[in-house]
């Protein structure tokens, strides 16, 4: 099957279907304590305080009087404790001694306020706060801009998110979409915004404002699904940079035709590392070091600064070592004459040391 026919087949898959309501759950972010854990702690604390008041009243029952039968039993103590804490106060049981009144004023009253605030706080947390959080997340969803959208949180997607966070990206600026709740739980624990949804659907991508994203990373696990996602993203966001992972060589051109700016083939990269290891034991190690910010050096792509214009690629103000210049869509190596005079608009790829490398004093390697 030709490449054009394969693209046509994938395009046919993303034709609009009959609308059946939203196919995604609302955007969310992890809470520090599970709902039932929070509720259990609050109820347990309230019951503990009530039990303390019961024991205090039982210990000081001689200072209480029952206007009905004159005898204060344990059941009367429980009854008096409950109406005292709830400030009902029927008056059938009342403190009569100075000590009992002092206990009510100094000990029971603060506990009464504590129990009251526990119940008020619980109502706030589970009714008002939850409603507020739902509204806040809806607002967050509406205000998404210049965020990074990760479509697929498998092995490649999760490692990409880990690396982004390691490089200093705020997790709250990352949106992860995946149909698996187990995977989303891992992303949510990192502080990312997550959504359980099908990333091939227009309404899913519109919900996270895909057209306002800074970057889109696609790793759906299957090449056909990834290419379909790229098609959908490109239709909704014509100018957003898209990076996609494909595993078959013949699908790389399909991914580019679908609109991907960067196509990554992990199988091909693994082959490069294996081949490099055959030519030297340190080559694959260095390539891995370059790809990760946790190594001693890493690759950086940036635009040339104003003070670097006219200078050589070997005189970068960052202190890094320039490898390549992209000028008007053309890639120029550091050895080429054009790289001896940088121009406005040039994009530089350079090697810079990480804090780990600087501590060991190896410069830019």
C-alpha positions in Angstrom: 0.0 0.0 0.0 1.4 3.4 -1.0 2.0 6.1 1.6 -0.8 8.3 0.2 -3.3 5.5 0.4 -2.2 4.8 4.0 -2.7 8.5 4.9 -6.2 8.5 3.2 -7.1 5.4 5.3 -6.1 7.1 8.5 -8.0 10.3 7.5 -11.1 8.2 6.9 -10.9 6.9 10.5 -11.1 10.4 11.9 -14.2 11.5 10.0 -16.8 13.0 12.4 -19.2 10.5 14.0 -22.6 11.2 15.5 -22.3 13.2 18.7 -23.1 11.2 21.8 -22.1 13.6 24.5 -18.6 14.3 26.0 -16.2 11.4 25.7 -13.8 12.7 28.4 -13.9 13.3 32.1 -13.1 16.8 33.5 -9.5 17.9 33.8 -8.3 17.2 37.3 -5.2 17.5 39.6 -4.2 15.3 42.5 -5.3 16.1 46.1 -2.9 15.4 48.9 -5.3 13.3 51.0 -7.9 10.8 49.7 -11.5 11.8 50.4 -12.3 8.9 52.7 -9.0 9.3 54.6 -9.8 13.0 55.2 -13.4 12.1 56.3 -12.2 9.3 58.6 -9.6 11.6 60.3 -12.2 14.3 61.0 -14.9 11.9 62.3 -12.3 10.1 64.4 -11.1 13.3 66.0 -14.7 14.5 66.7 -15.5 11.1 68.4 -12.3 11.3 70.4 -13.2 14.8 71.7 -16.8 13.7 72.6 -15.4 10.6 74.4 -13.1 12.9 76.4 -16.1 15.1 77.4 -18.1 12.0 78.4 -15.2 10.8 80.7 -14.9 14.3 82.2 -18.6 14.5 83.0 -18.6 11.0 84.4 -15.7 11.8 86.6 -17.5 15.0 87.8 -21.0 13.6 87.9 -21.4 14.6 91.6 -21.5 18.2 90.4 -24.5 17.5 88.1 -28.1 17.2 89.0 -30.9 15.4 87.2 -34.1 17.3 87.8 -36.1 14.2 86.8 -35.1 11.5 89.2 -32.1 13.1 91.1 -29.7 10.3 90.0 -27.0 10.8 87.2 -26.4 7.5 85.5 -23.8 6.8 82.7 -26.6 7.1 80.1 -27.5 10.5 81.6 -23.8 11.6 81.3 -23.8 10.6 77.6 -27.1 12.4 77.1 -25.9 15.6 78.9 -22.6 15.5 76.9 -24.4 15.4 73.6 -26.9 18.2 74.4 -24.0 20.2 75.9 -21.7 19.9 72.9 -24.6 20.7 70.5 -25.6 23.7 72.7 -29.2 22.4 72.9 -29.5 22.8 76.7 -32.9 21.4 77.8 -32.1 22.2 81.4 -33.2 18.8 82.8 -29.5 18.0 83.7 -27.4 20.9 84.8 -24.1 21.6 86.6 -24.7 22.8 90.2 -21.3 22.8 91.9 -18.6 25.4 91.4 -16.2 22.7 90.1 -18.7 21.4 87.6 -19.3 24.9 86.3 -15.6 25.6 86.1 -15.1 22.4 84.1 -17.9 23.4 81.7 -16.4 26.8 81.2 -12.7 25.9 81.0 -12.6 22.4 79.5 -15.9 21.5 77.8 -16.6 24.8 76.1 -13.3 24.8 74.1 -13.9 21.2 73.2 -17.5 22.2 72.1 -16.0 24.8 69.8 -13.4 22.3 68.5 -16.2 19.8 67.6 -18.3 22.5 66.0 -15.4 23.6 63.8 -14.6 20.0 62.8 -18.2 19.5 61.6 -18.2 22.9 59.9 -14.8 22.3 58.3 -16.0 18.9 57.1 -19.1 20.4 55.5 -16.8 23.1 53.9 -14.4 20.5 52.6 -16.9 18.0 51.2 -19.5 20.5 49.9 -18.2 24.0 49.5 -14.6 23.2 48.8 -15.3 20.4 46.4 -17.7 22.6 44.5 -15.1 25.4 44.5 -12.3 22.9 43.4 -14.5 21.7 40.5 -15.2 25.3 39.5 -11.5 26.2 39.8 -10.4 23.3 37.6 -13.0 24.3 35.0 -11.4 27.8 35.1 -8.0 26.3 34.9 -9.1 24.3 31.8 -10.4 27.5 30.2 -7.2 29.4 30.9 -4.8 26.8 29.6 -2.2 28.5 27.5 1.4 27.7 26.5 1.2 24.4 28.2 2.6 21.0 27.1 0.1 18.4 26.1 1.2 14.7 26.4 -1.0 12.4 24.5 -0.3 8.9 25.8 1.3 8.1 29.1 3.0 4.8 28.4 6.7 4.1 28.7 7.8 6.9 26.3 5.2 9.4 27.5 5.9 8.9 31.2 9.7 9.2 30.6 9.1 12.4 28.6 7.1 13.9 31.5 9.8 12.9 34.0 12.5 14.5 31.9 10.4 17.7 31.4 10.0 18.0 35.2 13.7 17.3 35.7 14.5 20.1 33.2 12.5 22.5 35.3 9.0 22.4 33.7 6.2 23.1 36.2 4.1 20.0 36.4 1.0 22.2 36.5 1.8 23.3 33.0 1.7 19.7 31.7 -1.6 18.1 30.6 -1.6 14.3 30.2 -4.4 12.6 28.3 -4.7 8.8 28.4 -7.7 6.4 28.6 -6.0 4.4 31.4 -6.9 5.5 34.9 -3.9 3.6 36.3 -1.5 5.5 34.1 -3.2 8.8 34.9 -2.9 8.1 38.6 0.9 8.0 38.1 0.8 11.3 36.1 -1.5 12.9 38.7 0.9 12.0 41.5 3.6 14.0 39.7 1.4 17.1 39.9 0.3 17.1 36.2 -3.2 17.9 35.0 -4.8 14.7 33.7 -7.8 13.7 31.7 -9.2 10.3 31.0 -10.2 10.5 27.3 -9.6 9.4 23.7 -7.0 11.7 22.3 -8.2 11.0 18.7 -11.4 12.9 19.4 -11.8 16.6 18.5 -13.8 17.4 21.6 -11.0 16.0 23.8 -8.3 18.2 22.3 -10.5 21.2 22.3 -11.2 20.7 26.0 -7.5 21.2 26.7 -7.1 24.2 24.3 -4.8 22.3 22.0 -4.5 25.3 19.7 -2.9 27.3 22.5 -0.4 24.7 23.6 3.3 25.3 23.4 4.1 21.7 22.4 2.3 18.5 21.8 4.0 15.1 22.5 2.3 12.1 21.0 3.1 8.5 22.1 0.0 6.3 21.8 1.8 3.0 21.7 0.5 2.1 18.2 1.8 3.9 15.1 -1.6 4.1 13.4 -3.2 5.6 16.6 -0.3 8.0 17.0 -0.6 9.2 13.3 -4.4 9.6 13.7 -3.8 11.7 16.8 -1.3 13.8 14.9 -3.8 14.4 12.1 -6.4 15.4 14.6 -4.0 17.8 16.4 -2.8 19.4 13.2 -6.4 20.0 12.0 -7.2 21.8 15.2 -3.8 23.5 15.8 -2.1 24.3 12.5 0.9 26.0 14.1 1.6 24.1 17.3 4.8 22.0 17.2 4.1 18.2 17.3 6.5 15.5 18.3 5.5 11.9 17.8 6.9 8.5 18.5 6.7 5.8 15.8 8.3 2.4 15.7 8.1 1.3 12.1 10.5 3.0 9.6 7.9 3.2 6.8 5.5 5.1 9.2 8.0 8.0 9.7 7.1 9.6 6.4 3.4 9.0 7.1 3.8 10.9 10.5 5.5 13.8 8.7 2.7 13.9 6.1 0.2 13.9 8.9 1.7 17.1 10.2 4.4 16.1 12.8 7.3 18.4 13.1 9.5 15.9 14.8 9.3 12.1 14.3 11.2 9.9 16.8 11.9 6.3 16.2 13.1 4.6 19.4 13.9 1.4 17.6 16.2 3.4 15.2 17.8 5.3 18.2 18.4 2.0 20.0 20.1 0.7 16.8 22.3 3.8 16.8 23.3 3.2 20.4 24.1 -0.5 19.6 26.2 0.5 16.6 28.0 3.1 18.6 28.9 0.6 21.2 30.5 -1.6 18.6 32.8 1.3 17.6 33.7 2.3 21.2 32.5 1.5 24.7 31.9 5.1 25.6 30.0 6.4 22.6 26.5 5.0 23.6 27.1 6.2 27.1 27.8 9.7 25.9 24.8 9.7 23.6 22.6 8.8 26.5 24.2 11.5 28.6 23.4 14.1 26.0 19.7 13.0 25.9 19.1 13.4 29.6 19.3 16.5 31.8 20.4 14.3 34.7 23.7 13.6 33.0 26.9 15.7 32.9 26.1 17.5 29.6 23.0 17.9 27.5 21.9 19.4 24.2 20.1 22.7 24.0 18.4 24.3 21.1 17.9 28.1 21.2 17.9 31.2 19.1 21.0 33.2 18.6 21.2 36.3 21.0 21.8 39.8 19.8 25.3 40.0 21.2 26.3 36.7 19.4 25.4 38.0 15.9 28.6 38.3 13.8 30.5 36.0 16.1 31.6 32.4 15.4 29.7 29.4 16.6 32.7 28.7 18.8 32.2 32.0 20.7 28.8 31.5 22.3 28.0 33.7 25.2 26.5 30.7 27.1 29.9 29.0 27.3 28.5 26.0 25.5 30.0 24.3 22.4 28.0 24.9 19.3 27.4 21.9 17.0 24.9 23.1 14.4 23.2 26.2 13.1 19.8 26.2 11.4 19.5 29.1 9.0 16.5 29.5 6.5 15.7 25.8 6.9 19.2 24.6 6.2 21.4 22.7 8.7 25.0 24.0 8.9 27.8 22.1 10.7 30.2 23.9 13.0 33.0 23.3 10.5 31.2 25.1 7.7 32.2 28.7 6.7 28.7 30.0 7.3 28.9 29.2 11.0 31.8 31.6 11.4 29.4 34.6 11.4 26.1 34.0 13.2 23.0 36.0 11.9 19.8 37.2 13.5 17.2 34.4 13.4 19.7 31.6 13.5 18.8 28.6 15.7 21.8 27.0 17.5 22.2 23.5 18.8 24.9 23.4 21.5 26.2 21.2 24.2 26.2 22.8 27.7 27.2 21.3 31.0 24.6 20.4 33.6 25.1 21.3 37.3 26.4 17.7 37.7 29.0 18.3 35.1 30.0 21.7 36.4 30.6 20.3 39.9 33.1 17.8 38.4 34.8 20.6 36.5 34.6 19.1 33.1 33.3 22.2 31.3 31.3 21.3 28.3 33.0 18.0 27.9 
